[in-house]
Amino acid sequence: MTGKERALLRSQAHHLDPVVHVGKESLTPEVTAAIAEALEARELIKVGVLKNCMDDPGEIAQIVAERTGSQVIQVMGKKITLYKYNPKKHKEN
């Protein structure tokens, strides 16, 4: 992914609210599954890391990206922006 593509996705994600939150249990299989479902439905999502989660948001972002096959667009504070292309959403009729 080029820098311009990443910048475009960051600008599109600016107004989004987190759809999944990672809590004190950190990355459970259920949280990972919820993130994967959200990525399939929306392609571009934000994930919030709650204050009671002691893990580093950057590390969480890398682990989630590996498990879901997505790309980390940005980690800012306790917010993670992820993108995963969904060919079903771009199918020509």
Secondary structure, 3 states (H helix, E strand, C coil): CCHHHHHHHHHHHCCCCCCEEECCCCCCHHHHHHHHHHHHHHCEEEEEECCCCCCCHHHHHHHHHHHHCCEEEEEECCEEEEECCCHHHHCCC
